[in-house]
Amino acid sequence: MTKVLALNAGSSSLKMQLMEMPAEKLLCKGQVERIGFNDAIVTVKSADKKIKKIMAIKDHTKAIDILLKALVELAVITDYAEIKGAGHRIVQGGTYFNKSVVIDANVLKKIESLGELAPLHNPVAVIVIKALNAILPDIISVGVFDTAFHQSLAEVAYLYSIPLELSQKYAIRKYGAHGTSHDYVSHRAAEMLDKQYEDLKIITLHLGAGASMTAIKNGKSFDTSMGFTPIAGLTMGTRAGDIDISIITYLAEKLKISEKEVFEILNKKSGLLGLSGISSDSREIEDAMATDDRAKLAMDIFVDRIIGYIGSYYAKMGGVDVLVFTAGIGENSAIVRQMIIDRLSFLGIKLAPELNQVRGVEQVISTDDSTATVLLIPTNEELMIARDTFKII
């Protein structure tokens, strides 16, 4: 048996799972939230023990050190040398990587160079990789790329309508994101339905604070909603999603601010937060919908953009066999799932209300006579990271 770490670094968070492979047995999971604050939250759980602390954690380097020490404190391991490999979720792999790879000095340099395409994720992933290598110099680190799953897109799907020379010179294209999640839940859907993956037309809906959708045809990513950067596509927690790009220069002139500052607004102050004026958290918006017009409008727009992508993918693939809901909103919000599927009744896609009243469990939630099967599947990016890491090491 081989012990493998799966690490997922966010802008102010770090998630960890320690798994025993190839049995895929979860030994311990933990996370650090609010990194950079004096009240960061550390939560680590093994099968029978738990650590929870609130403390100052200035950066991701400190966060990884705390999580590793917790593994020893919980007696999950007795020595760091028991950990043979670490898989790192990397949001942006550019055109360099269409599969998971061992992270050597050259790979790390490429990950670092792609930071401007995923500024909230790639730079902190690099910090975690370097910090882990400093603590465990003999460990094999593996990069698992969110964009790798979408490298199968055809030119017609990934190219923008700008001068082709510019696209080629500067690698400007649709890269997508959440590929590890879309890959996992789409394969799991085929397993649950006992169907051949390559025979299914699947639309996966990864709906969380960051949200994206992917059309999967012939066993490959066929189209996806996020683009050159993760700001494109659906309305999200704080991201605007698709907009007319002339809004950027227009707002810069009207507000007398730089285009970079407008981008900050579109990335961190827009989406559900900007529309509702309440919160980026869909749960708070759902609670306010009955009495607050802006909250209802925000949720209606969120659903409307999703319907637009489903319609597009339905037409491009020539139909759909399976729709999969996953991630924080997709897994837990019966209201959002109902709002979406109700809009698809003209296609014969129907939700079973009694089956839909669940949270975070694998389940078919459509009626027997629905023209497409609708599934709820909790995502497991960490398991995919551990699998790829184990294969490589």
C-alpha positions as CSV (number, residue, x, y, z in Angstrom):
1,M,0.0,0.0,0.0
2,T,1.2,3.5,-0.9
3,K,0.3,6.7,0.9
4,V,-0.4,9.6,-1.3
5,L,-1.3,13.3,-0.6
6,A,-3.8,15.2,-2.7
7,L,-3.4,18.9,-2.3
8,N,-5.8,21.6,-3.6
9,A,-4.6,25.2,-3.1
10,G,-7.0,28.1,-3.4
11,S,-6.3,31.8,-3.1
12,S,-6.9,31.8,0.7
13,S,-7.4,28.1,1.4
14,L,-5.6,24.7,1.2
15,K,-7.3,21.4,1.1
16,M,-5.6,18.1,1.8
17,Q,-6.4,14.4,1.7
18,L,-4.1,11.5,2.6
19,M,-5.1,8.3,0.7
20,E,-3.9,4.8,0.8
21,M,-3.5,3.6,-2.8
22,P,-4.5,1.6,-4.8
23,A,-7.3,0.8,-2.3
24,E,-8.4,4.4,-2.5
25,K,-8.9,4.4,1.3
26,L,-9.2,7.9,2.8
27,L,-7.0,8.0,5.8
28,C,-7.3,11.7,6.7
29,K,-8.7,14.9,5.3
30,G,-8.1,18.5,6.3
31,Q,-8.2,22.1,5.2
32,V,-7.0,25.5,6.2
33,E,-9.4,28.4,5.5
34,R,-8.8,32.2,5.6
35,I,-5.0,31.9,5.0
36,G,-3.5,35.3,5.5
37,F,-5.7,36.3,8.4
38,N,-5.3,36.1,12.1
39,D,-8.4,33.9,12.5
40,A,-7.6,31.2,10.0
41,I,-9.5,28.0,10.6
42,V,-7.7,24.6,10.6
43,T,-9.8,21.5,10.5
44,V,-8.3,18.0,10.2
45,K,-10.1,14.7,10.6
46,S,-9.0,11.1,10.7
47,A,-11.3,8.1,11.1
48,D,-11.8,8.6,14.9
49,K,-10.1,11.9,15.8
50,K,-10.4,15.6,14.9
51,I,-8.3,18.7,15.2
52,K,-9.9,22.2,14.9
53,K,-8.0,25.4,15.6
54,I,-8.4,29.1,15.0
55,M,-5.0,30.8,14.6
56,A,-3.0,33.2,12.6
57,I,-1.6,31.7,9.4
58,K,0.2,34.2,7.3
59,D,0.7,32.1,4.1
60,H,0.4,28.8,2.3
61,T,3.9,27.8,3.4
62,K,2.8,27.8,7.0
63,A,-0.5,26.1,6.1
64,I,1.1,23.0,4.6
65,D,3.5,22.7,7.6
66,I,0.5,22.7,9.9
67,L,-1.4,20.1,7.9
68,L,1.6,17.8,7.8
69,K,2.1,18.1,11.5
70,A,-1.6,17.3,12.1
71,L,-1.1,13.9,10.3
72,V,1.5,13.0,12.9
73,E,-0.5,14.4,15.8
74,L,-3.5,12.3,14.8
75,A,-1.2,9.2,14.4
76,V,-2.2,8.8,10.8
77,I,1.5,8.5,10.0
78,T,4.5,8.3,12.3
79,D,7.0,9.7,9.9
80,Y,6.8,11.9,6.8
81,A,8.8,9.3,4.9
82,E,5.6,7.2,4.8
83,I,4.2,9.6,2.2
84,K,5.5,8.6,-1.2
85,G,3.8,11.1,-3.5
86,A,1.9,14.3,-3.6
87,G,-0.6,15.3,-6.3
88,H,-1.2,19.1,-6.7
89,R,-4.3,20.5,-8.4
90,I,-3.0,23.1,-10.9
91,V,-5.8,25.2,-12.4
92,Q,-3.9,26.4,-15.5
93,G,-1.7,24.1,-17.6
94,G,-1.9,26.2,-20.8
95,T,-1.0,24.3,-23.9
96,Y,1.9,22.6,-22.2
97,F,0.1,19.8,-20.4
98,N,-2.7,17.5,-21.7
99,K,-2.1,15.0,-18.8
100,S,-0.7,14.8,-15.3
101,V,3.1,14.9,-15.0
102,V,5.9,14.8,-12.5
103,I,6.8,18.3,-11.3
104,D,10.5,18.9,-12.0
105,A,12.2,22.3,-12.2
106,N,11.1,22.8,-15.9
107,V,7.5,21.9,-15.2
108,L,7.4,24.2,-12.1
109,K,8.8,27.1,-14.2
110,K,6.0,26.6,-16.8
111,I,3.3,26.5,-14.0
112,E,4.7,29.7,-12.6
113,S,4.7,31.3,-16.1
114,L,1.0,30.6,-16.5
115,G,0.1,32.6,-13.3
116,E,-1.3,35.5,-15.2
117,L,-4.0,33.2,-16.6
118,A,-5.0,31.9,-13.2
119,P,-3.8,34.6,-10.8
120,L,-5.8,33.3,-7.8
121,H,-4.6,29.7,-8.1
122,N,-1.3,29.0,-10.0
123,P,0.9,31.3,-7.8
124,V,-0.3,29.7,-4.6
125,A,0.1,26.2,-6.0
126,V,3.7,27.0,-6.8
127,I,4.2,28.2,-3.2
128,V,2.7,24.9,-1.8
129,I,4.8,22.8,-4.2
130,K,8.0,24.6,-3.1
131,A,7.1,24.4,0.6
132,L,6.3,20.7,0.5
133,N,9.5,19.9,-1.4
134,A,11.5,21.8,1.3
135,I,9.9,19.7,4.1
136,L,9.9,16.4,2.1
137,P,12.8,16.7,-0.4
138,D,12.5,13.1,-1.6
139,I,8.8,13.2,-2.3
140,I,7.5,12.8,-5.9
141,S,5.2,15.7,-6.7
142,V,2.7,15.4,-9.5
143,G,0.8,18.2,-11.3
144,V,-2.8,17.4,-12.1
145,F,-4.1,20.1,-14.4
146,D,-7.7,21.4,-14.5
147,T,-7.2,22.4,-18.2
148,A,-5.8,19.0,-19.3
149,F,-9.3,17.5,-19.7
150,H,-10.2,20.3,-22.1
151,Q,-7.2,19.9,-24.4
152,S,-9.4,17.6,-26.6
153,L,-11.5,20.7,-27.8
154,A,-11.5,21.2,-31.5
155,E,-10.3,24.5,-33.0
156,V,-13.8,25.5,-33.8
157,A,-14.6,25.3,-30.0
158,Y,-11.4,26.8,-28.5
159,L,-10.4,29.6,-30.9
160,Y,-11.7,33.1,-30.5
161,S,-12.6,35.3,-33.5
162,I,-9.5,37.4,-33.3
163,P,-6.6,37.5,-35.8
164,L,-5.4,33.9,-36.0
165,E,-1.8,35.1,-35.8
166,L,-2.4,36.7,-32.4
167,S,-4.0,33.5,-31.1
168,Q,-1.1,31.4,-32.3
169,K,1.6,33.8,-31.1
170,Y,0.3,34.4,-27.6
171,A,-1.5,31.1,-27.0
172,I,-4.9,32.8,-26.7
173,R,-7.7,30.2,-26.7
174,K,-10.4,28.7,-24.5
175,Y,-8.7,26.6,-21.8
176,G,-11.6,25.9,-19.5
177,A,-11.3,24.8,-15.9
178,H,-12.6,22.4,-13.3
179,G,-11.5,19.6,-15.7
180,T,-10.6,17.2,-12.9
181,S,-14.2,17.5,-11.6
182,H,-15.9,17.2,-15.0
183,D,-13.7,14.2,-15.7
184,Y,-14.6,12.5,-12.5
185,V,-18.4,13.0,-12.4
186,S,-18.9,12.2,-16.1
187,H,-17.0,8.9,-15.8
188,R,-18.9,8.2,-12.6
189,A,-22.2,8.9,-14.4
190,A,-21.4,6.2,-17.0
191,E,-20.5,3.7,-14.2
192,M,-23.8,4.4,-12.3
193,L,-25.8,3.9,-15.5
194,D,-23.8,0.9,-16.6
195,K,-23.2,2.6,-20.0
196,Q,-20.1,2.9,-22.2
197,Y,-18.6,6.4,-21.5
198,E,-17.8,6.9,-25.2
199,D,-21.4,6.3,-26.2
200,L,-22.9,9.0,-24.0
201,K,-23.6,12.7,-24.7
202,I,-23.1,14.2,-21.2
203,I,-23.5,17.8,-19.9
204,T,-21.8,18.3,-16.5
205,L,-22.7,21.2,-14.3
206,H,-20.0,22.1,-11.8
207,L,-22.0,24.8,-9.9
208,G,-20.2,26.4,-7.0
209,A,-18.7,29.8,-6.1
210,G,-16.7,29.2,-9.3
211,A,-19.0,27.6,-11.9
212,S,-18.5,25.9,-15.2
213,M,-20.3,23.5,-17.6
214,T,-18.8,21.0,-20.0
215,A,-20.3,19.1,-22.9
216,I,-18.7,15.6,-23.3
217,K,-19.1,13.7,-26.5
218,N,-17.4,10.5,-27.7
219,G,-15.6,10.3,-24.3
220,K,-13.9,13.7,-24.6
221,S,-14.5,17.3,-23.6
222,F,-16.4,18.7,-26.6
223,D,-17.0,22.3,-25.3
224,T,-16.8,24.1,-22.0
225,S,-18.0,27.4,-20.6
226,M,-14.9,28.9,-19.0
227,G,-12.5,30.4,-21.4
228,F,-9.1,32.0,-21.6
229,T,-9.4,32.6,-17.9
230,P,-11.8,31.4,-15.2
231,I,-13.8,34.7,-15.3
232,A,-15.7,33.7,-18.5
233,G,-18.8,31.7,-18.9
234,L,-21.6,31.4,-16.3
235,T,-22.6,34.0,-13.7
236,M,-20.6,33.0,-10.5
237,G,-20.3,33.9,-6.9
238,T,-18.3,37.1,-7.6
239,R,-17.3,36.7,-11.2
240,A,-19.3,38.3,-14.0
241,G,-19.1,35.5,-16.5
242,D,-19.7,36.4,-20.2
243,I,-19.9,40.1,-20.9
244,D,-19.4,42.5,-23.8
245,I,-15.7,43.3,-23.5
246,S,-16.3,46.9,-24.4
247,I,-17.8,47.3,-20.9
248,I,-14.2,47.2,-19.5
249,T,-13.0,50.3,-21.4
250,Y,-16.4,52.0,-20.9
251,L,-16.3,51.6,-17.1
252,A,-12.7,52.6,-16.9
253,E,-13.6,55.9,-18.6
254,K,-16.8,56.5,-16.6
255,L,-15.2,55.6,-13.2
256,K,-11.8,57.1,-14.1
257,I,-10.0,53.9,-13.0
258,S,-7.6,51.6,-14.8
259,E,-8.8,48.6,-16.9
260,K,-7.0,46.4,-14.3
261,E,-9.2,47.9,-11.6
262,V,-12.3,47.2,-13.7
263,F,-11.1,43.6,-14.1
264,E,-11.0,43.4,-10.3
265,I,-14.7,44.5,-10.2
266,L,-15.6,41.9,-12.7
267,N,-13.7,39.2,-10.9
268,K,-14.4,39.9,-7.2
269,K,-17.4,42.2,-7.0
270,S,-19.8,41.0,-9.7
271,G,-21.8,37.8,-10.2
272,L,-24.3,36.9,-7.5
273,L,-22.7,39.3,-5.1
274,G,-22.9,42.3,-7.5
275,L,-26.4,41.5,-8.7
276,S,-28.0,40.7,-5.3
277,G,-26.1,43.3,-3.2
278,I,-26.4,40.7,-0.4
279,S,-23.8,37.9,-0.8
280,S,-21.9,35.7,-3.1
281,D,-23.2,32.7,-1.2
282,S,-26.2,31.2,-3.0
283,R,-27.7,29.9,0.2
284,E,-28.1,33.4,1.5
285,I,-29.6,34.5,-1.8
286,E,-32.1,31.6,-1.8
287,D,-33.2,32.5,1.7
288,A,-33.8,36.1,0.6
289,M,-35.6,35.4,-2.8
290,A,-39.1,35.5,-1.4
291,T,-38.8,39.0,0.0
292,D,-35.9,40.6,-2.0
293,D,-36.4,41.4,-5.7
294,R,-32.6,41.8,-6.3
295,A,-32.0,38.4,-4.7
296,K,-34.6,36.8,-7.0
297,L,-33.2,38.6,-10.0
298,A,-29.7,37.4,-9.2
299,M,-30.8,33.8,-9.0
300,D,-32.9,34.1,-12.2
301,I,-29.9,35.4,-14.1
302,F,-27.7,32.6,-12.7
303,V,-30.2,30.0,-13.9
304,D,-30.8,31.8,-17.2
305,R,-27.1,31.6,-18.2
306,I,-27.0,27.9,-17.4
307,I,-30.0,27.3,-19.6
308,G,-28.3,29.2,-22.4
309,Y,-25.3,26.9,-22.2
310,I,-27.4,23.7,-22.0
311,G,-29.3,24.8,-25.1
312,S,-26.1,25.5,-26.9
313,Y,-24.6,22.1,-26.0
314,Y,-27.8,20.3,-26.8
315,A,-27.7,21.7,-30.3
316,K,-23.9,21.2,-30.9
317,M,-23.9,17.6,-29.7
318,G,-27.3,16.7,-31.4
319,G,-29.0,15.9,-28.1
320,V,-28.1,14.9,-24.5
321,D,-28.3,11.6,-22.7
322,V,-27.2,12.7,-19.2
323,L,-27.0,15.9,-17.1
324,V,-24.9,15.8,-14.0
325,F,-25.1,18.3,-11.1
326,T,-22.1,18.6,-8.9
327,A,-20.1,21.0,-6.6
328,G,-21.4,23.1,-3.8
329,I,-24.6,24.5,-5.3
330,G,-25.2,21.6,-7.7
331,E,-24.9,19.0,-5.0
332,N,-26.8,20.8,-2.3
333,S,-29.5,23.1,-3.7
334,A,-32.7,21.3,-4.6
335,I,-34.2,24.7,-5.5
336,V,-31.5,25.6,-8.1
337,R,-31.7,22.1,-9.7
338,Q,-35.5,22.4,-9.9
339,M,-35.4,25.9,-11.4
340,I,-33.0,24.6,-14.1
341,I,-34.8,21.4,-15.1
342,D,-38.2,23.1,-15.1
343,R,-36.9,25.2,-17.9
344,L,-36.0,22.0,-19.9
345,S,-39.4,20.4,-19.8
346,F,-40.0,21.3,-23.5
347,L,-37.1,18.8,-24.3
348,G,-38.9,16.1,-22.2
349,I,-36.3,16.3,-19.4
350,K,-38.1,15.9,-16.1
351,L,-37.1,16.0,-12.5
352,A,-38.7,13.8,-9.8
353,P,-39.4,16.2,-7.0
354,E,-39.3,13.5,-4.3
355,L,-35.8,12.3,-5.5
356,N,-34.5,15.8,-5.8
357,Q,-34.9,16.5,-2.0
358,V,-31.4,15.3,-1.2
359,R,-28.0,16.9,-0.5
360,G,-24.6,15.5,-1.5
361,V,-25.4,11.9,-2.3
362,E,-25.1,10.0,-5.6
363,Q,-28.6,9.6,-7.0
364,V,-30.7,9.7,-10.1
365,I,-33.1,12.6,-9.7
366,S,-35.1,12.4,-12.9
367,T,-38.3,10.6,-13.7
368,D,-38.4,7.2,-15.5
369,D,-39.8,8.8,-18.6
370,S,-37.3,11.7,-18.8
371,T,-35.6,12.0,-22.2
372,A,-32.3,12.5,-20.4
373,T,-31.2,11.0,-17.1
374,V,-30.4,13.7,-14.5
375,L,-27.9,12.8,-11.8
376,L,-26.6,14.3,-8.6
377,I,-22.9,13.2,-8.1
378,P,-20.7,14.7,-5.4
379,T,-17.4,15.6,-7.1
380,N,-14.1,14.1,-5.8
381,E,-11.2,16.0,-7.3
382,E,-8.9,14.8,-4.6
383,L,-9.6,11.2,-5.5
384,M,-8.7,11.9,-9.2
385,I,-5.6,13.7,-8.0
386,A,-4.6,10.7,-5.9
387,R,-5.3,8.2,-8.8
388,D,-3.1,10.1,-11.2
389,T,-0.4,10.5,-8.7
390,F,-0.3,6.8,-7.8
391,K,-0.2,5.9,-11.5
392,I,2.8,8.1,-12.1
393,I,4.8,7.2,-9.0
